[in-house]
Amino acid sequence: MPNGDVETFHQDGGWFNRIEGESGPFSGAHATREEAVAVGRETARARQVEHIVRHVDGTIGDRSTYGHDPRDIKG
């Protein structure tokens, strides 16, 4: 995860958001995944970075880029 990307993850029964390279979650615990994803998405859009959403088991479930996304790849 590049420095500054936003990650939504599950820990100790709650959903949290953190910014890569900074210590600890920034938005406190959320009761549902949907609430945490919404906050994480808006933060990633404002920072123009990638938003990574993890499943409960820690695997990546979704990944969205809200910043510079060059499209030099054909197809």
C-alpha positions in Angstrom: 0.0 0.0 0.0 1.6 3.3 -1.0 2.1 5.9 1.6 -1.2 7.8 2.4 -3.7 5.3 1.0 -6.8 4.7 3.1 -7.6 1.2 4.4 -10.9 0.0 5.9 -10.5 -3.1 8.1 -12.1 -5.2 10.8 -10.5 -5.5 14.3 -11.9 -6.6 17.7 -15.5 -6.6 16.6 -15.5 -3.1 14.9 -14.7 -1.6 11.5 -12.0 1.1 11.3 -10.2 3.3 8.8 -6.5 4.1 8.8 -4.1 6.1 6.6 -1.0 4.2 5.6 2.0 5.7 7.3 0.1 7.2 10.2 -0.4 5.7 13.6 -3.8 4.2 14.5 -7.3 4.5 13.1 -8.5 8.1 12.3 -12.3 7.8 12.5 -13.0 5.6 15.5 -14.9 2.4 15.5 -17.9 1.9 13.2 -20.7 -0.5 14.0 -21.0 -1.7 10.4 -18.7 -2.3 7.4 -20.9 0.0 5.3 -20.4 3.0 7.7 -16.7 2.5 7.7 -16.5 2.1 3.9 -18.4 5.3 3.4 -16.1 7.3 5.6 -13.0 5.7 4.1 -14.2 6.3 0.6 -14.8 10.0 1.2 -11.4 10.4 2.9 -9.7 8.6 -0.1 -11.5 10.9 -2.5 -10.5 14.0 -0.6 -6.9 12.9 -0.4 -7.0 11.6 -4.0 -5.5 8.2 -3.0 -6.4 4.5 -3.2 -9.1 3.1 -0.9 -8.5 -0.6 0.2 -11.4 -2.4 1.8 -10.5 -5.7 3.6 -12.8 -8.6 4.6 -13.0 -9.7 8.2 -10.3 -12.3 7.5 -7.9 -9.5 6.3 -8.0 -10.3 2.6 -8.6 -7.5 0.1 -12.2 -7.3 -0.9 -12.3 -4.1 -2.9 -9.8 -1.6 -4.2 -10.6 1.8 -5.7 -8.4 4.6 -6.9 -9.5 8.2 -6.5 -6.3 9.9 -7.5 -4.1 10.1 -10.6 -4.7 6.9 -12.5 -2.8 6.9 -15.8 -4.4 4.9 -18.5 -1.6 4.1 -20.9 -2.6 0.4 -21.0 -4.5 -0.6 -24.2 -7.6 -2.5 -23.7 
